[in-house]
Amino acid sequence: MNTSPAVGGEHTRPVHHEPAPAHPPARAVATAHRPPPLIANDFHFLAHDDRTGQPRLFRTALSLGLAAGLLMELHYAGRISFSRGAVHVWRDGPTPADWLQHKILDRMLTEPQDTPVRQWLSYLATTADEQVTHRMTQAGLLREQTTSPWWRRRTGAVPTDMNAAAWPWARLSQQLRNRRGLHEHDVLLAGLVVHTQLDLALLDGASWVARDYLSLLVEQLWPPWPGLLAELGAAVGAAVLSHRT
């Protein structure tokens, strides 16, 4: 399985300070057990400009974040689990209704059991952007658009509804800045944001209180998510170092 290069950015703590909240925030994750929406789709919206469709991340960070989102979807579909840094694929279970989940599952079933999470992230990242874009285009969420002069034309994907594309960004940003409770789906998106280094843009101009709240939410996630997100962060960090050397 292959890996791909490059991503960047470092956290810098804001220099301004505000009084710490008098009480710690309440537990923010909803307890409902219904499967969340397609996580990779929402992360795609977060990681792209809602008007132009241009990425907000370096390609490797974007691809790894989408790959992690797809693994999350398969976990919620009841077909994979995570343990000790590896992915276990359940051979018996519900058939995913989503064609992309089905395609990835079929590929995973051909590989040895308990393949390392990092290996699956690297492999899925090679096609995640293209495949998630195709899924969203089929669903009418994106459309192809040709840009630039004729001598260097480029075809990309732009949202069909800017309000729908902007909603995950606006929702997550406001929830964090106002320290509101988040449903599990949004806490998982927050985890993807942190470990792909997209939080610097999402909370641009926010106080340290909002940044600490984001860190707290991600730290409070229960298994299996901390392990998956740690592998994602390590893969992104390795890509950053590779890009800088």
CYANA upper distance limits for C-alpha pairs under 8 A (distance plus 0.5 A):
  1 MET  CA    119 GLN  CA      7.22
  1 MET  CA    120 TRP  CA      8.30
  1 MET  CA    122 SER  CA      7.33
  1 MET  CA    123 TYR  CA      5.50
  2 ASN  CA    122 SER  CA      6.46
  2 ASN  CA    123 TYR  CA      6.01
  2 ASN  CA    126 THR  CA      7.67
  3 THR  CA    122 SER  CA      5.30
  3 THR  CA    123 TYR  CA      7.11
  3 THR  CA    125 ALA  CA      8.05
  3 THR  CA    126 THR  CA      7.65
  4 SER  CA     60 THR  CA      6.64
  4 SER  CA    122 SER  CA      7.81
  4 SER  CA    125 ALA  CA      8.29
  4 SER  CA    126 THR  CA      7.60
  4 SER  CA    239 ALA  CA      8.16
  5 PRO  CA     60 THR  CA      6.40
  5 PRO  CA    239 ALA  CA      5.82
  5 PRO  CA    240 VAL  CA      8.43
  5 PRO  CA    242 SER  CA      7.15
  5 PRO  CA    243 HIS  CA      7.02
  6 ALA  CA     58 PHE  CA      7.30
  6 ALA  CA     59 ARG  CA      7.80
  6 ALA  CA     60 THR  CA      6.11
  6 ALA  CA     61 ALA  CA      7.98
  6 ALA  CA    236 VAL  CA      8.39
  6 ALA  CA    239 ALA  CA      4.95
  6 ALA  CA    240 VAL  CA      5.70
  6 ALA  CA    241 LEU  CA      8.12
  6 ALA  CA    242 SER  CA      6.67
  6 ALA  CA    243 HIS  CA      4.99
  6 ALA  CA    244 ARG  CA      8.49
  7 VAL  CA     57 LEU  CA      7.84
  7 VAL  CA     58 PHE  CA      5.41
  7 VAL  CA     59 ARG  CA      7.52
  7 VAL  CA     60 THR  CA      6.35
  7 VAL  CA     61 ALA  CA      6.04
  7 VAL  CA    236 VAL  CA      7.08
  7 VAL  CA    237 GLY  CA      8.21
  7 VAL  CA    239 ALA  CA      6.13
  7 VAL  CA    240 VAL  CA      5.10
  7 VAL  CA    243 HIS  CA      7.15
  8 GLY  CA     58 PHE  CA      7.44
  8 GLY  CA    197 GLN  CA      8.18
  8 GLY  CA    239 ALA  CA      8.48
  8 GLY  CA    240 VAL  CA      5.57
  8 GLY  CA    243 HIS  CA      8.26
  9 GLY  CA    197 GLN  CA      7.23
  9 GLY  CA    240 VAL  CA      8.29
 10 GLU  CA    197 GLN  CA      8.14
 11 HIS  CA    200 LEU  CA      7.46
 13 ARG  CA    208 TRP  CA      7.75
 14 PRO  CA    207 SER  CA      7.73
 14 PRO  CA    208 TRP  CA      6.91
 16 HIS  CA    207 SER  CA      8.04
 16 HIS  CA    208 TRP  CA      8.38
 17 HIS  CA    207 SER  CA      7.85
 17 HIS  CA    208 TRP  CA      7.39
 18 GLU  CA    207 SER  CA      7.82
 18 GLU  CA    208 TRP  CA      7.99
 18 GLU  CA    209 VAL  CA      7.92
 20 ALA  CA    209 VAL  CA      7.38
 21 PRO  CA    209 VAL  CA      8.38
 25 PRO  CA    179 ARG  CA      7.71
 25 PRO  CA    213 TYR  CA      8.37
 26 ALA  CA    181 GLY  CA      7.91
 27 ARG  CA    181 GLY  CA      7.72
 28 ALA  CA    180 ARG  CA      7.85
 28 ALA  CA    181 GLY  CA      4.65
 28 ALA  CA    182 LEU  CA      5.61
 28 ALA  CA    183 HIS  CA      7.47
 28 ALA  CA    217 LEU  CA      7.62
 29 VAL  CA    181 GLY  CA      7.15
 29 VAL  CA    182 LEU  CA      5.94
 29 VAL  CA    183 HIS  CA      5.45
 29 VAL  CA    184 GLU  CA      5.52
 29 VAL  CA    187 VAL  CA      7.51
 30 ALA  CA    181 GLY  CA      8.47
 30 ALA  CA    182 LEU  CA      7.33
 30 ALA  CA    183 HIS  CA      5.19
 30 ALA  CA    184 GLU  CA      6.25
 31 THR  CA    184 GLU  CA      8.32
 35 PRO  CA     76 TYR  CA      6.42
 35 PRO  CA     77 ALA  CA      8.12
 36 PRO  CA     76 TYR  CA      8.24
 36 PRO  CA    184 GLU  CA      8.39
 36 PRO  CA    185 HIS  CA      6.15
 37 PRO  CA    185 HIS  CA      8.00
 38 LEU  CA     42 ASP  CA      7.29
 38 LEU  CA     73 GLU  CA      7.05
 39 ILE  CA     43 PHE  CA      6.72
 39 ILE  CA     69 GLY  CA      5.91
 39 ILE  CA     70 LEU  CA      7.63
 39 ILE  CA     72 MET  CA      7.77
 39 ILE  CA     73 GLU  CA      6.99
 39 ILE  CA    185 HIS  CA      7.79
 39 ILE  CA    189 LEU  CA      7.70
 40 ALA  CA     44 HIS  CA      6.56
 40 ALA  CA     65 GLY  CA      8.46
 40 ALA  CA     66 LEU  CA      5.78
 40 ALA  CA     67 ALA  CA      8.14
 40 ALA  CA     68 ALA  CA      8.36
 40 ALA  CA     69 GLY  CA      4.96
 40 ALA  CA     70 LEU  CA      6.19
 40 ALA  CA     73 GLU  CA      8.20
 40 ALA  CA    132 VAL  CA      7.56
 41 ASN  CA     45 PHE  CA      7.00
 41 ASN  CA    132 VAL  CA      7.22
 41 ASN  CA    136 MET  CA      7.42
 42 ASP  CA     46 LEU  CA      6.76
 42 ASP  CA    168 PRO  CA      6.88
 42 ASP  CA    189 LEU  CA      8.26
 43 PHE  CA     47 ALA  CA      6.52
 43 PHE  CA     65 GLY  CA      7.97
 43 PHE  CA     66 LEU  CA      7.22
 43 PHE  CA     69 GLY  CA      7.83
 43 PHE  CA    189 LEU  CA      7.07
 43 PHE  CA    192 LEU  CA      8.13
 44 HIS  CA     48 HIS  CA      6.79
 44 HIS  CA     62 LEU  CA      8.49
 44 HIS  CA     66 LEU  CA      7.45
 44 HIS  CA    132 VAL  CA      8.25
 45 PHE  CA     49 ASP  CA      7.92
 45 PHE  CA     50 ASP  CA      7.42
 45 PHE  CA    165 ALA  CA      5.97
 45 PHE  CA    166 ALA  CA      7.60
 45 PHE  CA    168 PRO  CA      7.40
 45 PHE  CA    169 TRP  CA      8.06
 46 LEU  CA    165 ALA  CA      8.39
 46 LEU  CA    166 ALA  CA      8.16
 46 LEU  CA    168 PRO  CA      6.71
 46 LEU  CA    169 TRP  CA      5.89
 47 ALA  CA     55 PRO  CA      6.29
 47 ALA  CA     56 ARG  CA      5.72
 47 ALA  CA     57 LEU  CA      6.83
 47 ALA  CA     62 LEU  CA      7.30
 47 ALA  CA    198 LEU  CA      8.01
 48 HIS  CA     52 THR  CA      8.50
 48 HIS  CA     53 GLY  CA      5.76
 48 HIS  CA     54 GLN  CA      5.84
 48 HIS  CA     55 PRO  CA      4.72
 48 HIS  CA     56 ARG  CA      5.78
 48 HIS  CA     57 LEU  CA      8.33
 49 ASP  CA     53 GLY  CA      5.32
 49 ASP  CA     54 GLN  CA      5.80
 49 ASP  CA     55 PRO  CA      6.77
 49 ASP  CA     56 ARG  CA      7.14
 50 ASP  CA    158 VAL  CA      8.18
 50 ASP  CA    159 PRO  CA      7.02
 50 ASP  CA    162 MET  CA      6.00
 50 ASP  CA    163 ASN  CA      8.31
 50 ASP  CA    165 ALA  CA      5.68
 50 ASP  CA    166 ALA  CA      5.78
 51 ARG  CA    158 VAL  CA      7.49
 51 ARG  CA    159 PRO  CA      7.39
 51 ARG  CA    162 MET  CA      6.45
 52 THR  CA    158 VAL  CA      6.45
 52 THR  CA    159 PRO  CA      8.35
 53 GLY  CA    156 GLY  CA      8.08
 53 GLY  CA    157 ALA  CA      6.61
 53 GLY  CA    158 VAL  CA      5.07
 53 GLY  CA    159 PRO  CA      7.12
 55 PRO  CA     59 ARG  CA      8.31
 55 PRO  CA     62 LEU  CA      8.35
 56 ARG  CA    198 LEU  CA      8.18
 57 LEU  CA     61 ALA  CA      6.70
 57 LEU  CA     62 LEU  CA      6.23
 57 LEU  CA    198 LEU  CA      7.45
 58 PHE  CA     62 LEU  CA      6.75
 59 ARG  CA     63 SER  CA      6.54
 60 THR  CA     64 LEU  CA      6.55
 60 THR  CA    125 ALA  CA      8.14
 60 THR  CA    236 VAL  CA      7.84
 60 THR  CA    239 ALA  CA      7.67
 61 ALA  CA     65 GLY  CA      6.52
 61 ALA  CA    196 THR  CA      5.95
 61 ALA  CA    197 GLN  CA      8.47
 61 ALA  CA    236 VAL  CA      6.26
 61 ALA  CA    239 ALA  CA      8.45
 62 LEU  CA     66 LEU  CA      6.75
 62 LEU  CA    129 ASP  CA      8.00
 62 LEU  CA    196 THR  CA      7.80
 63 SER  CA     67 ALA  CA      6.64
 63 SER  CA    125 ALA  CA      5.20
 63 SER  CA    126 THR  CA      7.56
 63 SER  CA    127 THR  CA      8.22
 63 SER  CA    128 ALA  CA      6.27
 63 SER  CA    129 ASP  CA      6.15
 64 LEU  CA     68 ALA  CA      6.69
 64 LEU  CA    121 LEU  CA      6.67
 64 LEU  CA    122 SER  CA      7.46
 64 LEU  CA    124 LEU  CA      8.24
 64 LEU  CA    125 ALA  CA      5.55
 64 LEU  CA    128 ALA  CA      8.35
 64 LEU  CA    196 THR  CA      8.33
 64 LEU  CA    232 LEU  CA      7.35
 64 LEU  CA    235 ALA  CA      8.23
 64 LEU  CA    236 VAL  CA      7.78
 65 GLY  CA     69 GLY  CA      6.73
 65 GLY  CA    192 LEU  CA      6.57
 65 GLY  CA    196 THR  CA      6.80
 65 GLY  CA    232 LEU  CA      7.73
 66 LEU  CA     70 LEU  CA      6.74
 66 LEU  CA    125 ALA  CA      7.59
 66 LEU  CA    128 ALA  CA      6.41
 66 LEU  CA    129 ASP  CA      7.26
 66 LEU  CA    132 VAL  CA      8.22
 67 ALA  CA     71 LEU  CA      6.90
 67 ALA  CA    121 LEU  CA      6.11
 67 ALA  CA    122 SER  CA      8.45
 67 ALA  CA    124 LEU  CA      5.85
 67 ALA  CA    125 ALA  CA      5.71
 67 ALA  CA    128 ALA  CA      6.22
 68 ALA  CA     72 MET  CA      6.76
 68 ALA  CA    121 LEU  CA      6.86
 68 ALA  CA    192 LEU  CA      8.20
 68 ALA  CA    228 LEU  CA      7.97
 68 ALA  CA    229 LEU  CA      8.31
 68 ALA  CA    232 LEU  CA      7.46
 69 GLY  CA     73 GLU  CA      6.81
 69 GLY  CA    192 LEU  CA      8.21
 70 LEU  CA     74 LEU  CA      6.89
 70 LEU  CA    101 GLN  CA      7.76
 71 LEU  CA     75 HIS  CA      6.78
 71 LEU  CA     80 ILE  CA      8.42
 72 MET  CA     76 TYR  CA      6.85
 73 GLU  CA     77 ALA  CA      6.64
 73 GLU  CA    101 GLN  CA      7.91
 74 LEU  CA     78 GLY  CA      6.98
 74 LEU  CA     79 ARG  CA      6.23
 74 LEU  CA     80 ILE  CA      6.47
 74 LEU  CA    101 GLN  CA      6.89
 74 LEU  CA    105 LEU  CA      8.23
 75 HIS  CA     79 ARG  CA      6.28
 75 HIS  CA     80 ILE  CA      5.37
 75 HIS  CA     81 SER  CA      6.39
 77 ALA  CA     94 PRO  CA      7.73
 77 ALA  CA     96 PRO  CA      6.77
 78 GLY  CA     90 TRP  CA      8.36
 78 GLY  CA     93 GLY  CA      7.09
 78 GLY  CA     94 PRO  CA      7.36
 79 ARG  CA     89 VAL  CA      6.48
 79 ARG  CA     90 TRP  CA      5.58
 79 ARG  CA     91 ARG  CA      7.90
 79 ARG  CA     92 ASP  CA      8.26
 79 ARG  CA     93 GLY  CA      6.61
 79 ARG  CA     94 PRO  CA      7.78
 79 ARG  CA    105 LEU  CA      8.26
 80 ILE  CA     87 VAL  CA      7.11
 80 ILE  CA     88 HIS  CA      6.00
 80 ILE  CA     89 VAL  CA      4.98
 80 ILE  CA     90 TRP  CA      6.18
 81 SER  CA     87 VAL  CA      6.33
 81 SER  CA     88 HIS  CA      5.69
 81 SER  CA     89 VAL  CA      7.14
 81 SER  CA     90 TRP  CA      8.34
 81 SER  CA    224 PRO  CA      8.15
 82 PHE  CA     86 ALA  CA      6.19
 82 PHE  CA     87 VAL  CA      5.27
 82 PHE  CA     88 HIS  CA      6.56
 82 PHE  CA    117 VAL  CA      8.34
 82 PHE  CA    224 PRO  CA      6.44
 82 PHE  CA    227 GLY  CA      8.32
 82 PHE  CA    228 LEU  CA      8.08
 83 SER  CA     87 VAL  CA      7.11
 83 SER  CA     88 HIS  CA      7.90
 83 SER  CA    224 PRO  CA      7.90
 84 ARG  CA    227 GLY  CA      8.33
 85 GLY  CA    116 PRO  CA      6.26
 85 GLY  CA    117 VAL  CA      6.15
 85 GLY  CA    118 ARG  CA      8.34
 85 GLY  CA    227 GLY  CA      7.05
 85 GLY  CA    228 LEU  CA      7.99
 85 GLY  CA    231 GLU  CA      8.26
 86 ALA  CA    114 ASP  CA      5.46
 86 ALA  CA    115 THR  CA      5.84
 86 ALA  CA    116 PRO  CA      4.52
 86 ALA  CA    117 VAL  CA      5.30
 87 VAL  CA    113 GLN  CA      7.86
 87 VAL  CA    114 ASP  CA      5.36
 87 VAL  CA    115 THR  CA      6.10
 87 VAL  CA    116 PRO  CA      6.58
 87 VAL  CA    117 VAL  CA      6.11
 88 HIS  CA    113 GLN  CA      6.33
 88 HIS  CA    114 ASP  CA      5.28
 88 HIS  CA    115 THR  CA      7.82
 89 VAL  CA    108 MET  CA      7.61
 89 VAL  CA    109 LEU  CA      7.35
 89 VAL  CA    113 GLN  CA      7.08
 89 VAL  CA    114 ASP  CA      7.95
 91 ARG  CA    109 LEU  CA      7.74
 95 THR  CA    102 HIS  CA      7.66
 96 PRO  CA    101 GLN  CA      6.64
 96 PRO  CA    102 HIS  CA      5.99
 97 ALA  CA    101 GLN  CA      8.26
 97 ALA  CA    102 HIS  CA      7.80
 98 ASP  CA    102 HIS  CA      6.74
 99 TRP  CA    103 LYS  CA      6.61
100 LEU  CA    104 ILE  CA      6.75
100 LEU  CA    131 GLN  CA      7.89
100 LEU  CA    132 VAL  CA      8.40
100 LEU  CA    135 ARG  CA      7.77
101 GLN  CA    105 LEU  CA      6.55
102 HIS  CA    106 ASP  CA      6.69
103 LYS  CA    107 ARG  CA      6.99
104 ILE  CA    108 MET  CA      6.70
105 LEU  CA    109 LEU  CA      6.68
106 ASP  CA    110 THR  CA      7.42
107 ARG  CA    111 GLU  CA      7.65
111 GLU  CA    115 THR  CA      8.06
115 THR  CA    119 GLN  CA      7.44
115 THR  CA    120 TRP  CA      7.79
116 PRO  CA    120 TRP  CA      7.18
117 VAL  CA    121 LEU  CA      6.68
117 VAL  CA    228 LEU  CA      7.49
117 VAL  CA    231 GLU  CA      7.41
118 ARG  CA    122 SER  CA      6.65
118 ARG  CA    231 GLU  CA      6.41
118 ARG  CA    232 LEU  CA      7.82
118 ARG  CA    235 ALA  CA      7.63
119 GLN  CA    123 TYR  CA      6.67
120 TRP  CA    124 LEU  CA      6.43
121 LEU  CA    125 ALA  CA      6.39
121 LEU  CA    232 LEU  CA      7.90
122 SER  CA    126 THR  CA      7.34
123 TYR  CA    127 THR  CA      8.44
124 LEU  CA    128 ALA  CA      6.20
125 ALA  CA    129 ASP  CA      7.84
127 THR  CA    131 GLN  CA      6.53
128 ALA  CA    132 VAL  CA      6.36
129 ASP  CA    133 THR  CA      6.47
130 GLU  CA    134 HIS  CA      6.66
131 GLN  CA    135 ARG  CA      6.68
132 VAL  CA    136 MET  CA      6.64
133 THR  CA    137 THR  CA      6.54
133 THR  CA    142 LEU  CA      7.85
133 THR  CA    157 ALA  CA      7.87
134 HIS  CA    138 GLN  CA      6.65
135 ARG  CA    139 ALA  CA      6.81
136 MET  CA    140 GLY  CA      6.80
136 MET  CA    141 LEU  CA      5.65
136 MET  CA    142 LEU  CA      6.19
137 THR  CA    141 LEU  CA      6.09
137 THR  CA    142 LEU  CA      4.99
137 THR  CA    143 ARG  CA      6.13
137 THR  CA    144 GLU  CA      8.36
138 GLN  CA    142 LEU  CA      8.41
140 GLY  CA    160 THR  CA      7.50
141 LEU  CA    159 PRO  CA      6.39
141 LEU  CA    160 THR  CA      6.07
141 LEU  CA    161 ASP  CA      7.59
142 LEU  CA    157 ALA  CA      6.39
142 LEU  CA    158 VAL  CA      5.89
142 LEU  CA    159 PRO  CA      4.89
142 LEU  CA    160 THR  CA      5.72
143 ARG  CA    157 ALA  CA      5.82
143 ARG  CA    158 VAL  CA      6.04
143 ARG  CA    159 PRO  CA      6.81
143 ARG  CA    160 THR  CA      6.63
144 GLU  CA    155 THR  CA      7.01
144 GLU  CA    156 GLY  CA      6.07
144 GLU  CA    157 ALA  CA      5.00
144 GLU  CA    158 VAL  CA      6.90
145 GLN  CA    155 THR  CA      6.01
145 GLN  CA    156 GLY  CA      5.88
145 GLN  CA    157 ALA  CA      6.34
145 GLN  CA    158 VAL  CA      7.12
146 THR  CA    153 ARG  CA      7.00
146 THR  CA    154 ARG  CA      5.99
146 THR  CA    155 THR  CA      4.73
146 THR  CA    156 GLY  CA      6.79
147 THR  CA    153 ARG  CA      6.24
147 THR  CA    154 ARG  CA      5.89
147 THR  CA    155 THR  CA      6.78
147 THR  CA    156 GLY  CA      8.12
148 SER  CA    152 ARG  CA      6.75
148 SER  CA    153 ARG  CA      5.50
148 SER  CA    154 ARG  CA      6.88
149 PRO  CA    153 ARG  CA      6.15
159 PRO  CA    165 ALA  CA      6.72
161 ASP  CA    165 ALA  CA      6.79
162 MET  CA    166 ALA  CA      6.48
163 ASN  CA    167 TRP  CA      6.57
164 ALA  CA    168 PRO  CA      8.36
166 ALA  CA    170 ALA  CA      6.60
167 TRP  CA    171 ARG  CA      6.24
168 PRO  CA    172 LEU  CA      6.49
169 TRP  CA    173 SER  CA      6.42
169 TRP  CA    202 LEU  CA      7.77
170 ALA  CA    174 GLN  CA      6.53
171 ARG  CA    175 GLN  CA      6.59
172 LEU  CA    176 LEU  CA      6.68
172 LEU  CA    186 ASP  CA      7.39
172 LEU  CA    190 ALA  CA      8.05
173 SER  CA    177 ARG  CA      6.61
173 SER  CA    202 LEU  CA      6.60
173 SER  CA    203 LEU  CA      7.02
174 GLN  CA    178 ASN  CA      6.44
175 GLN  CA    179 ARG  CA      6.23
175 GLN  CA    180 ARG  CA      5.41
175 GLN  CA    181 GLY  CA      7.62
175 GLN  CA    182 LEU  CA      7.59
176 LEU  CA    180 ARG  CA      6.91
176 LEU  CA    210 ALA  CA      6.11
176 LEU  CA    211 ARG  CA      8.28
176 LEU  CA    213 TYR  CA      7.27
176 LEU  CA    214 LEU  CA      6.85
177 ARG  CA    203 LEU  CA      8.13
177 ARG  CA    206 ALA  CA      7.13
177 ARG  CA    207 SER  CA      8.26
177 ARG  CA    209 VAL  CA      8.42
177 ARG  CA    210 ALA  CA      5.41
178 ASN  CA    210 ALA  CA      7.84
179 ARG  CA    210 ALA  CA      7.26
179 ARG  CA    213 TYR  CA      7.19
182 LEU  CA    186 ASP  CA      6.39
182 LEU  CA    187 VAL  CA      6.64
183 HIS  CA    187 VAL  CA      6.91
184 GLU  CA    188 LEU  CA      6.66
185 HIS  CA    189 LEU  CA      6.85
186 ASP  CA    190 ALA  CA      6.56
187 VAL  CA    191 GLY  CA      6.74
187 VAL  CA    217 LEU  CA      7.21
187 VAL  CA    218 VAL  CA      7.21
187 VAL  CA    221 LEU  CA      8.35
188 LEU  CA    192 LEU  CA      6.87
188 LEU  CA    218 VAL  CA      8.23
188 LEU  CA    225 TRP  CA      8.43
189 LEU  CA    193 VAL  CA      6.64
190 ALA  CA    194 VAL  CA      6.68
190 ALA  CA    214 LEU  CA      7.67
190 ALA  CA    218 VAL  CA      7.41
191 GLY  CA    195 HIS  CA      6.69
191 GLY  CA    218 VAL  CA      6.03
191 GLY  CA    229 LEU  CA      7.23
192 LEU  CA    196 THR  CA      6.53
192 LEU  CA    229 LEU  CA      7.57
193 VAL  CA    197 GLN  CA      6.59
193 VAL  CA    198 LEU  CA      5.37
193 VAL  CA    199 ASP  CA      5.92
194 VAL  CA    198 LEU  CA      6.61
194 VAL  CA    199 ASP  CA      5.78
195 HIS  CA    229 LEU  CA      7.06
195 HIS  CA    230 ALA  CA      8.07
195 HIS  CA    232 LEU  CA      6.79
195 HIS  CA    233 GLY  CA      5.01
195 HIS  CA    236 VAL  CA      7.85
196 THR  CA    232 LEU  CA      7.98
196 THR  CA    233 GLY  CA      6.94
196 THR  CA    236 VAL  CA      6.76
198 LEU  CA    202 LEU  CA      6.84
199 ASP  CA    203 LEU  CA      6.34
199 ASP  CA    204 ASP  CA      8.45
200 LEU  CA    204 ASP  CA      6.33
203 LEU  CA    210 ALA  CA      8.13
203 LEU  CA    211 ARG  CA      7.71
206 ALA  CA    210 ALA  CA      6.81
206 ALA  CA    211 ARG  CA      7.88
207 SER  CA    211 ARG  CA      7.32
208 TRP  CA    212 ASP  CA      6.51
209 VAL  CA    213 TYR  CA      6.59
210 ALA  CA    214 LEU  CA      6.75
211 ARG  CA    215 SER  CA      6.84
212 ASP  CA    216 LEU  CA      6.61
213 TYR  CA    217 LEU  CA      6.71
214 LEU  CA    218 VAL  CA      6.89
215 SER  CA    219 GLU  CA      6.59
216 LEU  CA    220 GLN  CA      6.67
217 LEU  CA    221 LEU  CA      7.26
218 VAL  CA    226 PRO  CA      8.50
219 GLU  CA    226 PRO  CA      8.04
221 LEU  CA    225 TRP  CA      6.90
221 LEU  CA    226 PRO  CA      6.94
222 TRP  CA    226 PRO  CA      7.24
223 PRO  CA    227 GLY  CA      7.68
224 PRO  CA    228 LEU  CA      7.23
225 TRP  CA    229 LEU  CA      6.52
226 PRO  CA    230 ALA  CA      6.46
227 GLY  CA    231 GLU  CA      6.86
228 LEU  CA    232 LEU  CA      6.79
229 LEU  CA    233 GLY  CA      6.57
230 ALA  CA    234 ALA  CA      6.63
231 GLU  CA    235 ALA  CA      6.65
232 LEU  CA    236 VAL  CA      6.71
233 GLY  CA    237 GLY  CA      6.46
234 ALA  CA    238 ALA  CA      6.57
235 ALA  CA    239 ALA  CA      6.78
236 VAL  CA    240 VAL  CA      6.77
237 GLY  CA    241 LEU  CA      6.89
238 ALA  CA    242 SER  CA      6.66
239 ALA  CA    243 HIS  CA      6.57
240 VAL  CA    244 ARG  CA      6.83
241 LEU  CA    245 THR  CA      6.71
